[in-house]
């Protein structure tokens, strides 16, 4: 148990409060090069979809102060001066920062910027509009120390417009612009994302001075250091009250006797310029003296349900806790067209496609998240149920803006067809139930899942041969977006979507295996609900479809499963050979379709280092394929990169067939991929290179939270 003692100075009175992280399991010591995830967003109940700001915490870069940066909203930090010695960055600290607890909205760290000065720093994203830094500063020395603090809000490029200084509340009011443009996917232009924004920067102390500056942080050193022997020596900031600047700063002076401590808080408020400025100020004023203990307690309570795993390494524990932080930090409360909480792929950084609606393959993250908050995981699945179309369709995306089915023209049927997603719906529901044991949820899930599967049977098996093809907008429906060796016609994707994608012209092994998994999941659910005949019916459908997969999609010459030409069930499409080994072939283990003999052949391919057994996991495409690439230079690539959700399905399949040792080795590879990145940049990533350490894919993607499930399963003892 760690205790942090805080002193608040309010109207001349000293108020004491202690912050207690009461669960020892949630306390650790993460140094700058440890595998800690450091992105923070507001608690779900204090969040909103539009006008929401999350932050990436950087306590590990030795060339800068401890700082917190928000997408397109600059960064905030504090510069220290102790006994006239300026400490500009953590590389100069007497004791480097070490994080002792980390939650979805909060991190707590300890450090000593100077000998004899002990600091406990808490960063807390209170709401979508307010973030604060709480500094508990204690003099542990035997002599007095003078301390000056310079909290800074930095935007750069003279893009921060000072509108004035509020003397009553000790705060700067500024404005800046934010763009909806993003490299990967720009924000939805018709949605109310703030672009003309207001900042309110204040502290819980009366500033000795304040200022705004055009120059760099290095130049700021000259300003705050001053020449001790200068004739016109001035230790005040410039008190600038208007104009464009790179950054603004507050300036506090304090003197500490031995064993004395003070509490300092500084705040960054952020909002649309059309919002009520006074309301933002009032909310922050309350937080200047509010006890923080209840927020810590809320986080401890939130994590009370997760399995307490006795990890062999701290890296694994940090990945485990960070995975839950990633998942929870992606959630918003009910809004607009949904009555249930929902997630986005990414809140920080904020980008368009990642800030859209729920999609079933991202919802695989609920397999892990259910251990943290099963009711919230159920709510996320109920978003699909409440918006499910009357004919049973669960569309590609669902959320606050309602059902989004992206109609696409089918040449074969000569009509528009709705787009769905990879059907993991009933499997997710079954796995959530095994944690929550909520029969009401299970009954509703069965009804919805049955209707959805019947829609798929009717609409994704057009020729009624018992095998399944993706819809006409298959390039998003099949999840495997770009550079797919089987579905994509050209290696460099130089044609448009309709000419590139042939997934609706094949009987697809991935979709067919997913359908079997859904049938098996519905059979399990029906059995649990006492519906014996329906359970038997789904089992029979699963076995019949499994038989077709083994008859039609297994190639005995190469000992692997492939998609086939829908018209003649051959492994040829025009002049193209469809026998390209992809990760989806191993889903025959996950769906329990392969015979034991064929499972053995699959394992031989899996363990071949020239094919799939790579350093950082199982790649999407065999490494001996001509299209294979280990380079993650953009989003959404399926010709080599490792996608943790799919590796988890391989892991799950291995365990189903008794290959527990191999499954554990695969889990180790996945952990290595994640920890390598977390130690370097403290991010999760959309996908990982099977061979390399440098990535250019979107960071902090919710589905990487599946790592918590991987670790739970890997440490499970029969």
C-alpha positions as CSV (number, residue, x, y, z in Angstrom):
1,X,0.0,0.0,0.0
2,X,1.3,3.4,-0.9
3,X,0.3,6.6,0.9
4,X,0.8,10.1,-0.4
5,X,0.2,13.0,2.0
6,X,-1.1,16.2,0.5
7,X,-1.4,19.6,2.0
8,X,-3.8,22.1,0.5
9,X,-3.4,25.8,1.5
10,X,-6.8,27.4,1.2
11,X,-7.6,30.9,2.6
12,X,-4.7,30.7,5.0
13,X,-5.8,27.3,6.4
14,X,-4.0,24.1,6.0
15,X,-6.2,21.1,5.0
16,X,-4.7,17.7,5.0
17,X,-5.8,14.8,2.9
18,X,-4.1,11.5,2.1
19,X,-4.3,9.7,-1.2
20,X,-4.3,5.9,-0.8
21,X,-4.0,3.4,-3.6
22,X,-5.5,0.7,-1.3
23,X,-5.0,-2.3,-3.6
24,X,-1.3,-3.4,-3.6
25,X,-1.9,-5.2,-6.9
26,X,-2.3,-1.8,-8.6
27,X,0.9,-0.4,-7.2
28,X,4.2,-0.9,-9.1
29,X,7.4,1.0,-10.1
30,X,7.6,1.7,-13.8
31,X,10.7,3.5,-14.8
32,X,11.1,5.4,-18.1
33,X,12.1,2.4,-20.1
34,X,9.5,0.0,-18.7
35,X,6.5,-1.2,-20.7
36,X,3.9,1.3,-19.5
37,X,1.0,2.5,-21.6
38,X,0.7,6.3,-20.9
39,X,-2.4,7.6,-22.6
40,X,-5.2,9.0,-20.5
41,X,-8.8,10.0,-21.1
42,X,-11.6,11.1,-18.8
43,X,-13.8,8.6,-17.0
44,X,-16.8,7.5,-19.0
45,X,-19.3,9.3,-16.8
46,X,-17.5,12.6,-17.4
47,X,-16.8,12.2,-21.1
48,X,-18.6,13.3,-24.3
49,X,-18.2,12.3,-27.9
50,X,-17.6,15.8,-29.2
51,X,-15.4,18.3,-27.5
52,X,-13.3,15.6,-25.8
53,X,-9.6,15.8,-25.1
54,X,-7.3,13.0,-24.1
55,X,-3.5,13.2,-23.3
56,X,-0.3,11.3,-23.8
57,X,1.9,11.5,-20.8
58,X,5.7,11.6,-21.4
59,X,7.7,11.0,-18.2
60,X,10.4,9.1,-20.1
61,X,12.1,11.5,-22.5
62,X,15.2,12.8,-20.7
63,X,15.4,15.9,-22.9
64,X,12.1,17.4,-21.8
65,X,10.0,18.0,-18.7
66,X,7.4,15.6,-17.6
67,X,4.7,16.6,-20.0
68,X,1.2,15.8,-21.2
69,X,0.1,16.4,-24.9
70,X,-3.3,16.4,-26.4
71,X,-4.1,15.7,-30.0
72,X,-3.7,19.1,-31.8
73,X,-3.9,20.9,-28.5
74,X,-0.3,21.4,-27.4
75,X,1.2,20.1,-24.2
76,X,1.4,21.2,-20.6
77,X,4.3,20.7,-18.2
78,X,6.1,22.4,-15.3
79,X,9.7,23.8,-15.2
80,X,11.4,23.6,-11.8
81,X,13.8,26.1,-10.1
82,X,15.3,25.1,-6.8
83,X,17.6,27.5,-4.9
84,X,18.0,29.4,-8.2
85,X,19.0,26.2,-10.1
86,X,16.8,25.7,-13.1
87,X,16.0,22.1,-13.9
88,X,14.6,22.0,-17.4
89,X,14.2,18.3,-18.1
90,X,13.9,14.9,-16.5
91,X,17.4,14.0,-17.6
92,X,18.7,16.5,-15.1
93,X,16.5,15.2,-12.2
94,X,18.3,14.0,-9.1
95,X,15.9,11.0,-9.2
96,X,14.2,10.1,-12.4
97,X,10.4,9.7,-12.5
98,X,8.9,6.4,-11.7
99,X,5.2,5.7,-12.2
100,X,3.6,4.0,-9.2
101,X,0.0,3.6,-10.4
102,X,-1.8,4.1,-13.7
103,X,-5.5,4.1,-14.4
104,X,-7.5,5.0,-17.5
105,X,-7.8,8.6,-16.4
106,X,-5.0,9.0,-14.0
107,X,-1.3,8.4,-13.4
108,X,0.7,8.8,-10.2
109,X,4.5,9.1,-10.2
110,X,7.4,10.0,-7.9
111,X,10.7,11.8,-8.5
112,X,13.2,14.2,-7.1
113,X,14.1,17.2,-9.3
114,X,16.8,18.2,-6.8
115,X,18.5,16.6,-3.8
116,X,16.2,16.9,-0.8
117,X,13.0,17.7,-2.8
118,X,10.6,14.8,-3.1
119,X,7.7,15.1,-5.5
120,X,4.6,13.0,-6.0
121,X,2.9,14.1,-9.2
122,X,-0.6,13.0,-10.2
123,X,-1.9,13.7,-13.7
124,X,-5.7,13.5,-13.8
125,X,-8.0,13.9,-16.8
126,X,-11.0,15.0,-14.9
127,X,-13.4,15.4,-17.8
128,X,-13.4,15.8,-21.6
129,X,-12.7,19.5,-20.9
130,X,-10.4,19.6,-17.8
131,X,-7.1,18.1,-17.0
132,X,-5.0,18.8,-13.9
133,X,-1.6,18.2,-12.5
134,X,-1.3,17.7,-8.8
135,X,2.2,18.2,-7.3
136,X,2.9,17.2,-3.7
137,X,6.2,18.7,-2.9
138,X,8.1,17.9,0.3
139,X,11.5,19.1,1.6
140,X,13.2,15.9,2.9
141,X,16.4,17.8,3.5
142,X,17.9,19.2,6.7
143,X,18.0,22.8,5.3
144,X,15.5,25.3,3.8
145,X,14.9,25.3,0.1
146,X,13.4,28.0,-2.1
147,X,11.3,26.6,-5.0
148,X,9.9,28.4,-8.0
149,X,7.5,26.6,-10.3
150,X,6.6,27.5,-13.9
151,X,3.6,25.6,-15.2
152,X,3.5,26.0,-19.0
153,X,0.8,25.5,-21.7
154,X,2.7,25.3,-25.0
155,X,1.2,25.3,-28.5
156,X,4.1,26.4,-30.7
157,X,4.2,28.3,-34.0
158,X,2.7,31.4,-32.5
159,X,-0.7,29.7,-32.6
160,X,-1.9,30.5,-29.1
161,X,-3.8,33.8,-28.9
162,X,-3.9,35.4,-25.5
163,X,-7.3,37.0,-24.8
164,X,-6.5,38.1,-21.3
165,X,-5.5,37.3,-17.8
166,X,-8.2,36.7,-15.2
167,X,-6.7,38.1,-11.9
168,X,-9.7,37.0,-9.9
169,X,-9.2,33.3,-10.7
170,X,-5.4,33.4,-11.4
171,X,-5.8,32.2,-15.0
172,X,-4.8,32.9,-18.6
173,X,-7.6,32.8,-21.2
174,X,-6.4,31.9,-24.7
175,X,-7.7,30.7,-28.0
176,X,-6.3,28.4,-30.7
177,X,-7.5,26.6,-33.8
178,X,-7.6,22.9,-34.4
179,X,-8.0,21.2,-37.8
180,X,-10.2,18.2,-38.7
181,X,-7.5,17.0,-41.1
182,X,-5.7,13.8,-40.2
183,X,-3.1,11.8,-42.1
184,X,-4.9,8.5,-42.0
185,X,-8.5,9.6,-41.7
186,X,-9.8,13.1,-41.1
187,X,-12.6,13.9,-38.7
188,X,-16.1,13.8,-40.0
189,X,-16.6,17.3,-41.5
190,X,-20.3,17.5,-40.7
191,X,-19.9,16.5,-37.0
192,X,-19.5,19.1,-34.3
193,X,-15.8,18.6,-33.5
194,X,-14.5,21.9,-32.0
195,X,-12.1,23.7,-34.3
196,X,-12.2,27.2,-32.8
197,X,-11.2,26.5,-29.2
198,X,-10.6,28.2,-25.9
199,X,-8.0,27.4,-23.3
200,X,-8.1,28.3,-19.6
201,X,-4.8,27.8,-17.8
202,X,-4.8,28.4,-14.0
203,X,-3.4,27.1,-10.7
204,X,-4.4,26.8,-7.1
205,X,-1.8,29.4,-6.0
206,X,-1.6,33.2,-6.4
207,X,1.1,33.6,-9.1
208,X,4.1,35.8,-8.4
209,X,4.0,36.5,-12.1
210,X,2.8,35.2,-15.5
211,X,3.8,35.6,-19.1
212,X,3.5,34.7,-22.8
213,X,6.4,34.0,-25.1
214,X,7.3,33.6,-28.8
215,X,10.5,31.7,-28.2
216,X,11.5,28.1,-27.4
217,X,11.7,26.3,-24.1
218,X,15.5,26.7,-24.3
219,X,15.1,30.5,-24.7
220,X,12.7,30.4,-21.7
221,X,15.6,29.1,-19.6
222,X,17.4,32.4,-20.2
223,X,14.3,34.3,-19.2
224,X,13.7,32.5,-15.9
225,X,17.4,32.1,-15.0
226,X,18.4,35.7,-15.4
227,X,21.9,37.1,-14.8
228,X,22.4,37.4,-11.1
229,X,24.8,40.3,-11.6
230,X,22.7,42.1,-14.3
231,X,22.0,45.8,-13.5
232,X,18.3,45.5,-14.3
233,X,17.8,42.0,-12.9
234,X,14.1,41.1,-13.0
235,X,12.7,37.8,-11.8
236,X,9.2,38.4,-13.1
237,X,7.7,37.0,-16.3
238,X,6.5,39.5,-18.9
239,X,2.8,39.6,-17.9
240,X,1.7,39.6,-21.5
241,X,-2.1,40.1,-21.8
242,X,-2.7,39.8,-25.6
243,X,-1.3,38.6,-28.9
244,X,-0.1,35.4,-30.4
245,X,2.6,33.4,-28.5
246,X,4.1,29.9,-28.6
247,X,3.4,29.3,-24.9
248,X,2.1,30.8,-21.7
249,X,3.4,30.3,-18.2
250,X,2.4,30.9,-14.6
251,X,5.0,31.5,-11.9
252,X,4.8,30.5,-8.3
253,X,7.3,31.1,-5.5
254,X,7.5,28.9,-2.4
255,X,9.9,28.4,0.6
256,X,10.0,25.0,2.4
257,X,11.6,24.3,5.7
258,X,12.8,20.8,6.5
259,X,9.9,18.2,6.5
260,X,7.5,20.9,5.2
261,X,5.4,20.1,2.2
262,X,3.1,22.0,-0.1
263,X,0.4,21.1,-2.6
264,X,0.3,22.7,-6.0
265,X,-2.2,22.1,-8.7
266,X,-2.4,23.6,-12.2
267,X,-5.2,23.1,-14.7
268,X,-5.8,23.1,-18.4
269,X,-9.4,23.8,-19.4
270,X,-10.4,23.3,-23.0
271,X,-13.6,24.0,-24.8
272,X,-15.3,25.2,-28.0
273,X,-15.3,29.0,-28.1
274,X,-19.1,28.9,-28.3
275,X,-19.4,27.1,-24.9
276,X,-19.9,28.9,-21.6
277,X,-16.5,30.2,-20.4
278,X,-17.8,31.0,-16.9
279,X,-19.0,27.4,-16.4
280,X,-15.5,26.1,-17.2
281,X,-13.9,28.5,-14.8
282,X,-16.4,27.5,-12.0
283,X,-15.8,23.8,-12.5
284,X,-12.0,24.3,-12.2
285,X,-12.4,26.5,-9.2
286,X,-14.1,23.7,-7.4
287,X,-11.4,21.3,-8.3
288,X,-8.7,23.6,-6.9
289,X,-9.7,22.4,-3.4
290,X,-11.6,19.2,-4.1
291,X,-10.2,16.0,-2.5
292,X,-8.9,13.6,-5.1
293,X,-9.2,10.5,-3.0
294,X,-12.7,9.6,-4.3
295,X,-11.4,9.4,-7.8
296,X,-8.5,7.1,-6.8
297,X,-11.0,5.0,-4.9
298,X,-13.3,4.8,-8.0
299,X,-10.4,3.5,-10.0
300,X,-9.4,0.9,-7.4
301,X,-13.1,-0.2,-7.3
302,X,-13.1,-0.4,-11.2
303,X,-10.2,-2.8,-11.2
304,X,-11.5,-4.9,-8.3
305,X,-12.9,-7.6,-10.6
306,X,-9.9,-8.4,-12.8
307,X,-8.1,-11.7,-12.2
308,X,-5.1,-11.3,-9.8
309,X,-2.4,-13.0,-11.9
310,X,0.9,-13.6,-10.3
311,X,3.0,-12.6,-13.3
312,X,6.6,-13.8,-13.8
313,X,7.7,-10.4,-15.1
314,X,6.6,-6.8,-14.4
315,X,6.5,-6.3,-18.2
316,X,3.6,-8.7,-18.4
317,X,1.8,-7.0,-15.5
318,X,2.2,-3.6,-17.1
319,X,0.8,-4.9,-20.4
320,X,-2.1,-6.5,-18.5
321,X,-3.1,-3.4,-16.6
322,X,-2.4,-1.2,-19.7
323,X,-4.7,-3.3,-21.8
324,X,-7.6,-2.6,-19.5
325,X,-6.7,1.1,-19.4
326,X,-6.7,1.1,-23.2
327,X,-10.2,-0.5,-23.4
328,X,-11.8,1.5,-20.7
329,X,-10.2,4.7,-22.0
330,X,-12.0,4.2,-25.3
331,X,-15.5,4.3,-23.8
332,X,-18.2,7.0,-23.9
333,X,-21.5,7.2,-22.1
334,X,-24.8,6.8,-24.0
335,X,-25.4,9.5,-26.5
336,X,-27.8,10.4,-29.4
337,X,-29.2,7.3,-30.9
338,X,-27.9,4.7,-28.4
339,X,-29.1,4.1,-24.9
340,X,-25.9,2.2,-24.0
341,X,-22.2,3.0,-23.5
342,X,-20.2,2.6,-26.6
343,X,-16.5,2.6,-27.5
344,X,-14.4,4.3,-30.3
345,X,-11.3,2.7,-31.8
346,X,-9.2,5.6,-30.4
347,X,-9.8,8.7,-28.3
348,X,-6.2,9.8,-28.2
349,X,-5.0,10.4,-30.8
350,X,-8.3,11.5,-32.3
351,X,-8.8,10.5,-35.9
352,X,-11.9,10.0,-38.1
353,X,-12.3,6.3,-38.8
354,X,-11.1,5.5,-35.3
355,X,-13.6,7.9,-33.7
356,X,-16.6,6.5,-35.5
357,X,-18.9,3.7,-34.4
358,X,-18.5,0.2,-33.0
359,X,-17.6,-2.6,-35.4
360,X,-17.9,-6.3,-34.5
361,X,-14.2,-7.1,-35.1
362,X,-13.2,-4.2,-32.8
363,X,-15.7,-5.6,-30.3
364,X,-13.5,-8.6,-29.9
365,X,-11.8,-6.4,-27.3
366,X,-14.9,-7.1,-25.1
367,X,-13.4,-10.6,-24.6
368,X,-10.8,-8.9,-22.4
369,X,-12.8,-5.9,-21.2
370,X,-15.6,-8.1,-19.7
371,X,-13.2,-9.0,-16.9
372,X,-12.9,-5.3,-15.9
373,X,-16.6,-4.3,-16.3
374,X,-18.9,-7.0,-17.5
375,X,-22.0,-4.8,-17.4
376,X,-20.3,-2.2,-19.6
377,X,-19.2,-4.9,-22.0
378,X,-22.8,-6.1,-22.2
379,X,-23.9,-2.5,-22.8
380,X,-21.6,-2.3,-25.7
381,X,-23.1,-5.4,-27.3
382,X,-26.6,-4.1,-26.7
383,X,-25.7,-1.1,-29.0
384,X,-25.9,-3.7,-31.8
385,X,-29.1,-5.3,-30.5
386,X,-31.1,-2.0,-30.1
387,X,-30.1,-0.9,-33.6
388,X,-30.4,-4.3,-35.3
389,X,-32.6,-4.0,-38.4
390,X,-35.9,-5.9,-38.4
391,X,-34.7,-8.4,-40.9
392,X,-31.8,-9.3,-38.6
393,X,-29.0,-7.3,-40.1
394,X,-26.2,-6.1,-37.8
395,X,-24.6,-3.5,-40.0
396,X,-21.0,-2.6,-40.5
397,X,-21.1,0.2,-37.8
398,X,-23.4,1.1,-34.9
399,X,-23.3,3.8,-32.3
400,X,-24.6,7.3,-31.4
401,X,-25.3,8.2,-35.1
402,X,-27.2,5.0,-35.6
403,X,-26.9,2.1,-38.0
404,X,-24.4,2.6,-40.9
405,X,-24.7,-0.2,-43.5
406,X,-22.8,1.4,-46.5
407,X,-25.0,0.1,-49.3
408,X,-23.0,-1.2,-52.2
409,X,-24.1,-2.4,-55.6
410,X,-24.1,-6.1,-56.4
411,X,-23.7,-6.8,-60.1
412,X,-24.8,-10.4,-59.7
413,X,-28.1,-9.4,-57.9
414,X,-28.4,-6.1,-59.7
415,X,-29.3,-4.2,-56.5
416,X,-27.8,-2.4,-53.6
417,X,-26.7,-4.7,-50.7
418,X,-26.1,-3.6,-47.1
419,X,-22.6,-4.1,-45.7
420,X,-22.2,-6.1,-42.4
421,X,-19.0,-7.0,-40.6
422,X,-17.0,-10.1,-39.7
423,X,-19.6,-12.0,-37.7
424,X,-18.1,-12.4,-34.2
425,X,-21.3,-11.3,-32.5
426,X,-22.5,-14.5,-30.7
427,X,-19.0,-15.6,-29.8
428,X,-18.4,-12.3,-28.1
429,X,-21.8,-12.6,-26.2
430,X,-21.0,-16.1,-25.1
431,X,-17.6,-15.1,-23.8
432,X,-19.0,-12.1,-21.9
433,X,-21.7,-14.3,-20.3
434,X,-19.1,-16.7,-19.1
435,X,-17.7,-13.8,-17.0
436,X,-21.0,-11.9,-16.1
437,X,-23.3,-15.0,-15.7
438,X,-26.2,-12.7,-16.7
439,X,-29.0,-14.9,-18.0
440,X,-31.1,-11.9,-19.1
441,X,-28.3,-10.6,-21.3
442,X,-27.8,-14.1,-22.7
443,X,-31.5,-14.5,-23.6
444,X,-31.5,-11.2,-25.5
445,X,-28.1,-12.1,-27.1
446,X,-29.5,-15.4,-28.3
447,X,-32.5,-13.8,-29.9
448,X,-30.4,-11.2,-31.6
449,X,-27.6,-13.5,-32.6
450,X,-30.1,-16.0,-34.2
451,X,-31.7,-13.3,-36.2
452,X,-28.3,-12.0,-37.4
453,X,-27.0,-15.5,-38.3
454,X,-30.2,-16.2,-40.3
455,X,-29.7,-12.9,-42.2
456,X,-26.1,-14.0,-43.0
457,X,-27.3,-17.4,-44.2
458,X,-29.8,-15.7,-46.5
459,X,-27.5,-12.9,-47.8
460,X,-24.0,-14.3,-47.7
461,X,-24.6,-17.6,-49.5
462,X,-26.2,-16.3,-52.7
463,X,-25.8,-19.6,-54.6
464,X,-26.9,-21.7,-51.5
465,X,-24.0,-24.1,-51.7
466,X,-23.5,-24.0,-47.9
467,X,-20.3,-22.0,-48.1
468,X,-20.2,-18.2,-47.7
469,X,-18.9,-15.2,-49.6
470,X,-18.4,-11.6,-48.5
471,X,-20.8,-8.9,-49.7
472,X,-20.1,-6.6,-52.6
473,X,-18.3,-4.1,-50.3
474,X,-16.0,-6.9,-49.1
475,X,-12.9,-4.8,-48.8
476,X,-14.2,-3.4,-45.5
477,X,-16.7,-6.2,-44.6
478,X,-14.0,-8.9,-44.5
479,X,-11.9,-6.8,-42.1
480,X,-8.7,-7.5,-44.1
481,X,-8.6,-4.1,-45.8
482,X,-5.5,-3.5,-48.0
483,X,-2.8,-5.6,-49.7
484,X,-4.6,-8.8,-49.3
485,X,-2.9,-11.5,-51.4
486,X,-6.2,-13.4,-52.2
487,X,-8.9,-10.8,-52.4
488,X,-6.9,-8.0,-54.0
489,X,-6.2,-8.2,-57.7
490,X,-3.0,-6.0,-57.9
491,X,0.0,-6.1,-55.6
492,X,0.1,-2.3,-55.2
493,X,-3.7,-1.7,-55.1
494,X,-3.7,0.7,-58.0
495,X,-7.3,0.1,-59.0
496,X,-10.6,1.2,-57.4
497,X,-12.3,-0.9,-54.7
498,X,-14.8,-2.6,-57.0
499,X,-12.0,-3.7,-59.5
500,X,-9.6,-4.7,-56.8
501,X,-11.8,-6.7,-54.4
502,X,-13.0,-10.2,-55.5
503,X,-14.1,-11.5,-52.1
504,X,-17.7,-11.6,-53.2
505,X,-16.8,-13.9,-56.1
506,X,-15.2,-16.5,-53.9
507,X,-16.5,-19.0,-51.3
508,X,-14.3,-17.5,-48.5
509,X,-12.7,-19.7,-45.9
510,X,-12.5,-17.0,-43.3
511,X,-16.2,-16.1,-43.4
512,X,-17.3,-19.7,-43.5
513,X,-15.2,-20.5,-40.5
514,X,-16.6,-17.5,-38.7
515,X,-20.1,-18.7,-39.5
516,X,-19.3,-22.1,-38.0
517,X,-18.0,-20.4,-34.9
518,X,-21.2,-18.4,-34.6
519,X,-23.3,-21.6,-35.0
520,X,-21.2,-23.3,-32.3
521,X,-21.6,-20.2,-30.0
522,X,-25.4,-20.1,-30.5
523,X,-25.5,-23.9,-29.8
524,X,-23.7,-23.2,-26.5
525,X,-25.9,-20.3,-25.6
526,X,-29.1,-22.3,-26.4
527,X,-27.8,-25.2,-24.3
528,X,-27.1,-22.9,-21.4
529,X,-30.7,-21.5,-21.7
530,X,-32.2,-25.0,-21.7
531,X,-33.2,-24.9,-25.4
532,X,-32.0,-28.4,-26.3
533,X,-33.6,-28.7,-29.7
534,X,-32.3,-25.4,-30.9
535,X,-28.8,-26.2,-29.5
536,X,-28.8,-29.4,-31.4
537,X,-30.0,-27.7,-34.6
538,X,-27.1,-25.2,-34.5
539,X,-24.6,-28.0,-33.7
540,X,-25.9,-29.9,-36.8
541,X,-25.5,-26.8,-39.0
542,X,-22.0,-26.3,-37.7
543,X,-21.0,-29.9,-38.4
544,X,-22.6,-29.8,-41.9
545,X,-20.7,-26.6,-42.8
546,X,-17.5,-28.0,-41.3
547,X,-17.8,-31.0,-43.5
548,X,-18.1,-28.8,-46.6
549,X,-15.0,-26.9,-45.5
550,X,-13.0,-30.1,-45.2
551,X,-14.3,-31.4,-48.5
552,X,-14.0,-28.2,-50.6
553,X,-11.5,-25.9,-49.0
554,X,-8.7,-28.2,-47.9
555,X,-5.8,-28.6,-50.4
556,X,-4.2,-32.0,-49.9
557,X,-1.1,-31.1,-51.9
558,X,-0.1,-28.2,-49.7
559,X,-2.0,-29.3,-46.5
560,X,-3.8,-26.1,-45.9
561,X,-7.2,-24.4,-46.1
562,X,-8.0,-21.8,-48.7
563,X,-10.8,-19.8,-50.3
564,X,-12.2,-21.2,-53.5
565,X,-13.8,-20.0,-56.7
566,X,-17.6,-19.8,-56.0
567,X,-18.5,-21.0,-59.5
568,X,-16.5,-24.2,-59.8
569,X,-15.1,-24.7,-56.3
570,X,-11.5,-24.7,-57.7
571,X,-8.5,-23.0,-56.3
572,X,-8.3,-20.9,-59.4
573,X,-9.8,-17.5,-60.2
574,X,-9.2,-16.7,-63.8
575,X,-5.4,-17.1,-64.1
576,X,-4.8,-16.6,-60.3
577,X,-3.9,-19.4,-57.9
578,X,-5.9,-18.9,-54.7
579,X,-3.6,-21.1,-52.7
580,X,-1.8,-18.3,-50.8
581,X,-1.1,-19.2,-47.2
582,X,-2.7,-16.6,-44.9
583,X,-3.4,-16.6,-41.2
584,X,-7.0,-17.3,-41.8
585,X,-6.2,-20.9,-42.6
586,X,-5.4,-21.4,-38.9
587,X,-8.9,-20.3,-38.0
588,X,-9.9,-23.9,-38.8
589,X,-8.5,-24.7,-35.3
590,X,-10.4,-21.8,-33.7
591,X,-13.7,-22.9,-35.3
592,X,-12.9,-26.6,-34.4
593,X,-13.2,-27.7,-38.0
594,X,-9.9,-29.4,-38.7
595,X,-9.4,-33.1,-38.0
596,X,-6.6,-34.0,-35.6
597,X,-4.5,-35.1,-38.6
598,X,-5.1,-31.9,-40.5
599,X,-4.4,-29.9,-37.3
600,X,-1.0,-31.5,-37.2
601,X,-0.3,-30.3,-40.8
602,X,-1.4,-26.8,-39.9
603,X,1.0,-26.8,-36.9
604,X,3.9,-27.7,-39.1
605,X,3.2,-24.7,-41.3
606,X,2.7,-22.5,-38.2
607,X,6.0,-23.5,-36.7
608,X,8.0,-22.9,-39.9
609,X,10.1,-19.8,-39.3
610,X,10.2,-19.2,-43.1
611,X,6.4,-19.0,-43.1
612,X,4.6,-18.0,-40.0
613,X,6.7,-18.5,-36.9
614,X,8.2,-15.0,-36.8
615,X,9.8,-13.0,-34.0
616,X,6.8,-10.9,-33.0
617,X,4.0,-13.3,-33.8
618,X,2.1,-14.9,-36.7
619,X,1.9,-12.6,-39.8
620,X,-1.2,-12.3,-41.9
621,X,0.6,-13.7,-44.9
622,X,3.2,-16.4,-45.1
623,X,6.7,-14.9,-45.2
624,X,7.6,-17.0,-48.3
625,X,4.8,-15.4,-50.3
626,X,5.9,-13.0,-53.0
627,X,3.5,-10.3,-51.6
628,X,4.9,-10.7,-48.1
629,X,6.0,-7.4,-46.4
630,X,7.1,-7.0,-42.8
631,X,6.9,-3.2,-43.0
632,X,4.2,-1.5,-41.2
633,X,4.3,1.8,-43.0
634,X,0.6,2.8,-42.9
635,X,-2.7,1.5,-41.5
636,X,-4.7,-1.6,-42.5
637,X,-2.1,-3.8,-44.3
638,X,-2.7,-7.6,-44.5
639,X,0.3,-8.8,-46.4
640,X,2.5,-9.4,-43.4
641,X,1.8,-7.3,-40.3
642,X,0.7,-9.0,-37.1
643,X,-2.8,-8.2,-35.9
644,X,-3.1,-9.2,-32.3
645,X,-6.8,-10.1,-32.5
646,X,-6.1,-12.7,-35.2
647,X,-3.1,-14.0,-33.4
648,X,-5.3,-14.5,-30.3
649,X,-7.7,-16.6,-32.4
650,X,-4.7,-18.7,-33.5
651,X,-3.7,-18.9,-29.8
652,X,-7.3,-20.0,-28.9
653,X,-7.4,-22.6,-31.6
654,X,-4.0,-24.1,-30.4
655,X,-5.4,-24.5,-26.9
656,X,-8.6,-26.2,-28.2
657,X,-6.5,-28.8,-29.9
658,X,-4.2,-29.4,-26.9
659,X,-1.2,-27.5,-28.3
660,X,-0.8,-25.6,-25.0
661,X,3.0,-25.3,-25.1
662,X,2.9,-23.8,-28.6
663,X,0.1,-21.5,-27.6
664,X,2.2,-20.3,-24.7
665,X,5.1,-19.6,-27.1
666,X,2.8,-17.6,-29.3
667,X,1.6,-15.6,-26.4
668,X,5.2,-14.9,-25.5
669,X,5.8,-13.6,-29.1
670,X,2.7,-11.3,-28.8
671,X,3.9,-10.0,-25.4
672,X,7.3,-9.3,-26.9
673,X,5.8,-7.4,-29.8
674,X,3.8,-5.2,-27.4
675,X,6.5,-4.7,-24.7
676,X,9.0,-3.8,-27.4
677,X,6.8,-0.9,-28.5
678,X,5.6,0.1,-25.0
679,X,9.2,0.4,-23.8
680,X,10.2,2.5,-26.8
681,X,7.2,4.8,-27.2
682,X,4.6,3.7,-24.6
683,X,1.9,3.2,-27.2
684,X,-0.2,0.2,-28.3
685,X,-0.5,0.0,-32.1
686,X,-3.1,-1.0,-34.7
687,X,-0.8,-3.7,-36.1
688,X,2.8,-4.8,-35.5
689,X,5.6,-5.9,-37.7
690,X,6.4,-9.6,-37.5
691,X,10.1,-8.8,-38.0
692,X,10.9,-5.2,-37.3
693,X,10.7,-2.7,-34.4
694,X,9.7,0.6,-36.2
695,X,6.0,1.1,-37.0
696,X,3.9,3.7,-38.8
697,X,0.3,2.5,-38.0
698,X,-2.3,4.3,-36.0
699,X,-1.5,4.1,-32.3
700,X,-3.7,3.1,-29.3
701,X,-6.2,1.0,-31.1
702,X,-8.8,-0.5,-28.7
703,X,-8.5,-4.1,-29.9
704,X,-4.9,-4.4,-28.6
705,X,-6.7,-4.7,-25.2
706,X,-7.1,-8.4,-26.2
707,X,-3.6,-8.8,-24.6
708,X,-5.3,-8.9,-21.2
709,X,-7.3,-11.9,-22.4
710,X,-4.1,-13.6,-23.8
711,X,-2.4,-13.2,-20.5
712,X,-5.4,-14.5,-18.5
713,X,-5.6,-17.6,-20.7
714,X,-1.9,-18.1,-20.8
715,X,-1.6,-18.1,-17.0
716,X,-4.7,-20.2,-16.5
717,X,-3.9,-23.4,-14.8
718,X,-6.1,-26.4,-15.4
